């Protein structure tokens, strides 16, 4: 069995540099930058008020002294004149600072008697002023290539006056289930049949990382039919093919033979993780091929732990493994064997934050347990066991 880290290294080595495309900012949510993002102007583009109040010269302010109000500056409509000593301007949040002023005093600290304005205390110079370029300067590098465009980063890009961004092209992915026993959800079940469920969970994992996810349905346990289906799929130039089922060594597990007959170069089969040991990876031309186990939990866990990181690597994402947390265990964890174990777990309240409680049922068919989980606890190979309170890595779902 191949160690998980080595398997990921070999998968990543088969993935080329990201291919770039330009998209409108409105269509860029969840995409990954293929080129650095630089500011198209300075933000703020002028010295601006951070408060509703009065723009003054700090040197003019003294307790008991009044300044004469000569106008108003508001967002989108600045005060067009110039302030002279002894004067002030009513100003609102975000409005340009009038020429001649250097400070803003909030309105709660002012007393107005008509056009005569008095203030309670002498302010420091620059109080409540957002200086031009204090957020970012024109041409400043804001986000590096490989950055995932989250809502906050999209807001930053828009503030930088970028209507379009350069992102990595996403792959086209095909899903294919195999097995005589499988029927689609909603179909009548025969006495020896089960519902095909893997594609729905896998699609949910992969869709945010893909240009398109095609569901190719179910192929029975027939070598000729499987070869014909795979030949057609590989002829379409699909970027990534995921198969589920038929990856083991039973008499009716034909996936390896079918792929090899079509010239697929299998890099490895069997990986030291649980669930998910019978996982294949190979390549046909530029198409990446993952043969996932058929058990629902195994298919979903390998999708999260192996396939999703490969797709993030495809996009050049800076952290292809995805988000991970370091949290304390809510209960002791028994010793582990020679495979990395991804235990289904739920979050529990704990002093100062959260802890994680692994579910005791680790059967790879227990999809209900996975559905109840908040994430996966990562127990390393040959771990001797861990007491409650020990810190462990956790993949949030």
C-alpha positions in Angstrom: 0.0 0.0 0.0 1.2 3.5 -0.9 1.4 6.0 2.0 -1.1 8.8 1.5 1.4 11.6 1.4 3.4 9.8 -1.3 0.2 9.2 -3.3 -0.7 12.9 -3.1 2.8 13.9 -4.2 2.6 11.6 -7.2 -0.9 12.9 -8.2 0.3 16.5 -7.9 3.4 15.7 -10.0 1.0 14.7 -12.8 -0.8 18.0 -12.8 0.6 20.8 -15.0 0.6 24.5 -14.4 -2.8 26.2 -14.2 -4.3 27.5 -17.4 -5.6 31.1 -17.1 -8.7 32.7 -18.3 -10.3 36.1 -17.7 -13.8 36.3 -16.0 -16.0 39.1 -14.8 -15.7 39.8 -11.1 -19.4 38.9 -10.7 -18.6 35.3 -11.9 -15.4 34.9 -9.9 -16.7 33.6 -6.5 -14.8 30.5 -5.5 -12.3 30.8 -8.3 -8.5 30.8 -7.9 -6.3 33.7 -9.1 -3.9 32.6 -11.9 -2.2 36.0 -11.7 -1.5 38.5 -8.9 -4.2 41.1 -8.3 -2.9 44.7 -8.1 -4.8 47.8 -7.2 -6.1 49.9 -10.0 -6.2 53.1 -7.9 -5.5 54.2 -4.3 -8.1 53.5 -1.6 -9.3 55.8 -0.3 -8.7 57.9 -3.4 -8.6 61.1 -1.2 -8.3 62.0 2.4 -11.7 61.0 3.8 -13.7 61.4 7.0 -14.2 58.4 9.2 -17.0 60.0 11.2 -20.0 62.3 10.9 -18.8 65.6 12.4 -16.8 68.7 11.5 -13.6 69.1 9.5 -11.3 71.5 11.3 -7.7 72.6 11.5 -6.5 71.1 14.8 -4.5 74.2 15.6 -7.7 76.3 15.5 -9.5 74.3 18.2 -9.5 75.4 21.9 -12.0 75.0 24.6 -14.4 78.0 24.6 -13.3 79.1 21.1 -15.8 78.9 18.3 -15.2 78.2 14.6 -17.4 79.5 11.8 -19.3 76.9 9.7 -18.9 77.7 6.0 -20.3 74.6 4.2 -20.8 70.9 4.0 -18.8 68.0 2.5 -20.7 64.7 1.9 -20.0 61.5 0.1 -20.2 62.1 -3.6 -20.3 65.9 -3.2 -17.2 67.5 -1.7 -16.9 71.0 -0.3 -15.5 72.9 -3.2 -13.9 75.8 -1.5 -10.9 76.2 0.8 -11.0 76.4 4.6 -9.3 79.4 6.2 -8.1 79.6 9.8 -11.1 80.0 12.2 -13.5 78.1 9.9 -14.9 74.6 9.9 -17.0 72.4 7.5 -19.8 70.0 8.3 -18.6 66.6 7.1 -20.1 63.1 6.8 -18.5 59.6 6.8 -16.7 58.9 3.6 -16.7 62.5 2.4 -13.5 64.1 1.1 -11.6 66.3 3.6 -11.9 70.0 2.6 -8.7 71.7 1.5 -7.2 73.5 4.6 -8.5 71.0 7.1 -6.5 68.2 8.8 -8.8 66.7 11.4 -12.4 65.6 12.0 -14.2 66.0 15.3 -17.2 63.8 15.8 -20.6 65.6 16.1 -21.2 64.3 19.6 -18.2 66.4 20.8 -19.4 69.7 19.2 -22.0 72.3 20.2 -23.6 74.3 17.4 -25.2 77.7 17.8 -26.2 78.6 14.3 -23.0 78.9 12.3 -20.8 79.1 15.4 -19.4 75.7 16.4 -17.6 75.1 19.7 -15.7 71.9 20.7 -15.1 70.2 24.0 -11.4 69.4 23.6 -8.4 69.9 21.5 -8.1 66.9 19.0 -4.8 65.4 17.8 -3.9 66.2 14.2 -5.4 63.6 11.8 -8.1 62.4 14.2 -10.9 60.5 12.4 -9.2 60.9 9.0 -8.7 58.1 6.6 -5.6 59.1 4.6 -5.4 58.7 0.8 -4.0 55.2 0.0 -4.1 54.1 3.7 -6.0 50.9 2.6 -3.9 50.3 -0.5 -2.0 52.4 -3.0 -2.3 52.5 -6.8 -0.4 49.5 -8.3 0.1 47.8 -4.9 0.0 44.0 -5.0 -3.1 42.9 -3.1 -3.5 39.1 -3.6 -1.0 36.6 -5.0 -1.7 34.0 -7.6 -3.2 30.9 -6.0 -5.6 32.9 -3.8 -9.1 31.5 -3.5 -11.6 34.3 -4.1 -13.8 34.5 -1.1 -16.5 37.1 -0.5 -14.1 39.4 1.3 -11.5 39.1 -1.4 -14.0 39.8 -4.1 -14.9 42.9 -2.2 -11.2 43.8 -2.1 -10.9 43.3 -5.9 -13.9 45.4 -6.6 -12.5 48.2 -4.3 -9.3 48.0 -6.3 -11.4 48.9 -9.4 -10.9 45.5 -11.1 -14.0 44.5 -13.1 -12.3 41.4 -14.5 -9.8 39.0 -12.9 -7.4 36.3 -14.2 -8.3 33.0 -12.8 -7.4 29.3 -13.3 -9.5 27.4 -15.7 -11.5 24.7 -13.9 -11.6 21.1 -15.1 -14.4 19.2 -16.8 -15.2 16.2 -14.7 -17.1 13.0 -15.4 -18.5 10.5 -12.9 -19.2 6.9 -13.7 -20.6 4.3 -11.3 -20.3 0.5 -11.9 -22.1 -2.5 -10.5 -25.0 -4.8 -11.5 -26.5 -4.1 -8.1 -27.0 -0.4 -8.6 -30.1 1.5 -9.5 -30.8 5.2 -9.6 -32.6 6.9 -6.7 -36.4 6.6 -7.1 -36.3 3.4 -9.2 -37.9 0.2 -8.0 -35.4 -2.0 -6.0 -35.0 -5.6 -7.0 -34.3 -8.2 -4.3 -30.5 -7.9 -4.8 -30.2 -4.2 -5.6 -29.1 -1.1 -3.8 -29.5 2.6 -4.6 -26.5 4.3 -6.3 -25.7 7.3 -4.1 -22.0 8.1 -4.5 -22.4 10.4 -7.4 -24.6 12.9 -5.5 -22.2 13.4 -2.7 -19.2 13.5 -5.0 -20.8 16.1 -7.2 -21.4 18.3 -4.2 -17.7 18.0 -3.3 -16.4 18.6 -6.8 -18.8 21.1 -8.3 -17.2 24.2 -6.6 -13.9 23.1 -8.1 -15.1 22.2 -11.6 -16.3 23.9 -14.8 -18.7 21.0 -15.3 -19.5 17.7 -13.6 -21.1 15.1 -15.9 -22.9 12.2 -14.5 -22.5 9.3 -16.9 -24.8 7.0 -15.0 -24.3 3.3 -14.2 -22.5 0.6 -16.1 -23.1 -3.1 -15.1 -20.3 -5.6 -14.3 -19.6 -6.4 -18.0 -16.0 -5.9 -19.3 -17.0 -5.2 -22.9 -19.7 -2.6 -21.9 -17.3 -1.0 -19.5 -14.5 -0.7 -22.1 -16.9 0.8 -24.6 -18.2 3.3 -22.1 -14.7 4.3 -21.0 -13.5 4.6 -24.6 -16.3 7.0 -25.4 -15.7 9.1 -22.3 -11.9 9.3 -22.8 -12.5 10.3 -26.5 -14.4 13.5 -25.4 -11.2 15.0 -23.9 -12.6 15.1 -20.4 -10.1 16.5 -17.9 -10.9 14.3 -14.9 -12.7 10.9 -14.8 -13.9 9.5 -11.5 -15.2 6.0 -11.3 -16.8 4.3 -8.3 -16.8 0.6 -7.7 -15.0 -2.3 -9.4 -11.7 -1.2 -8.0 -10.9 -4.2 -5.9 -9.8 -7.7 -7.0 -13.1 -9.7 -7.0 -14.1 -11.8 -10.0 -16.5 -9.1 -11.2 -14.2 -6.1 -10.5 -13.3 -5.1 -14.1 -12.1 -1.5 -13.7 -8.4 -2.1 -13.8 -8.6 -4.5 -16.8 -10.8 -2.1 -18.6 -8.6 0.9 -18.0 -5.4 -0.9 -18.9 -6.9 -2.2 -22.1 -7.5 1.4 -23.2 -3.9 2.4 -22.6 -4.4 4.0 -19.2 -1.2 4.2 -17.3 -2.0 3.3 -13.7 0.4 5.0 -11.3 -0.8 3.2 -8.2 -3.5 1.1 -6.7 -4.2 0.7 -3.0 -3.4 3.5 -0.6 -2.6 3.3 3.1 -5.7 5.1 4.4 -9.1 4.1 5.8 -11.6 4.2 4.7 -10.6 4.1 1.0 -7.8 1.6 0.6 -8.7 0.3 -2.9 -8.1 3.7 -4.7 -6.6 3.8 -8.2 -4.9 6.7 -9.9 -3.7 6.9 -13.5 -3.6 9.0 -16.6 -4.7 8.7 -20.2 -3.1 11.5 -22.3 -4.0 14.6 -20.3 -7.0 13.1 -18.5 -6.5 12.3 -14.8 -8.3 9.1 -13.7 -9.4 8.2 -10.2 -10.9 4.8 -9.4 -12.7 5.2 -6.1 -14.1 2.5 -3.9 -17.8 1.7 -4.2 -18.7 1.9 -0.5 -20.4 5.3 0.1 -18.2 6.5 3.0 -15.0 5.3 1.3 -16.0 7.1 -1.9 -16.8 10.4 -0.2 -13.8 10.4 2.1 -11.4 9.7 -0.8 -13.2 12.4 -2.7 -12.5 14.9 0.1 -9.0 13.8 1.0 -7.5 12.9 -2.4 -9.6 14.2 -5.3 -10.5 17.6 -3.9 -6.8 18.5 -3.1 -5.9 17.3 -6.7 -8.4 19.8 -8.1 -7.1 22.6 -5.9 -3.6 21.8 -7.2 -5.0 21.9 -10.7 -6.1 25.5 -10.0 -2.8 26.4 -8.4 -4.4 27.0 -5.1 -1.8 28.0 -2.4 -3.2 25.5 0.1 -4.4 22.5 -1.9 -5.1 20.3 1.1 -7.9 22.7 2.1 -8.8 24.0 5.6 -7.7 22.1 8.6 -8.1 22.8 12.3 -6.2 21.8 15.4 -8.6 20.8 18.1 -8.6 18.8 21.4 -10.2 15.4 21.5 -13.4 15.2 23.6 -12.7 11.5 24.3 -9.7 9.2 24.2 -8.8 7.7 20.8 -7.6 4.0 20.7 -4.4 3.0 18.9 -4.3 3.0 15.1 -2.8 0.5 12.6 -0.6 1.1 9.6 -3.2 3.1 7.6 -4.0 6.8 8.1 -7.5 6.9 9.6 -10.1 9.5 8.8 -12.6 9.1 11.6 -16.0 10.8 11.3 -16.5 13.2 14.2 -18.7 15.9 15.6 -17.9 19.1 17.3 -18.5 19.5 21.0 -18.5 22.6 23.1 -15.4 23.0 25.2 -13.9 25.6 27.5 -12.5 28.4 25.2 -13.8 26.8 22.0 -14.7 23.4 20.6 -13.4 19.8 20.9 -14.0 16.9 18.5 -15.7 13.6 19.4 -15.0 10.7 16.9 -17.9 8.4 16.3 -17.2 4.8 17.4 -18.8 3.3 14.2 -16.2 3.3 11.5 -17.8 1.0 9.0 -17.4 2.3 5.5 -21.0 1.6 4.6 -22.3 3.8 7.5 -23.3 6.9 5.4 -25.7 8.0 8.2 -22.7 8.4 10.5 -20.9 10.5 7.9 -24.0 12.6 7.4 -24.1 13.3 11.2 -20.5 14.3 11.3 -19.1 17.9 11.3 -15.8 16.7 9.9 -13.0 14.1 9.8 -10.4 13.5 12.5 -7.0 12.6 11.1 -5.3 9.8 13.1 -1.8 9.1 11.8 -0.4 5.7 10.9 0.7 3.5 13.8 -0.5 6.1 16.4 -0.4 4.5 19.8 -3.6 6.2 21.0 -4.4 9.6 22.3 -6.0 10.7 25.6 -8.9 13.1 25.9 -7.7 16.7 25.5 -4.9 15.8 23.1 -4.7 18.1 20.0 -5.5 16.5 16.7 -6.0 17.6 13.1 -9.6 18.0 11.9 -11.0 18.6 8.4 -14.3 20.5 8.7 -17.1 19.5 6.4 
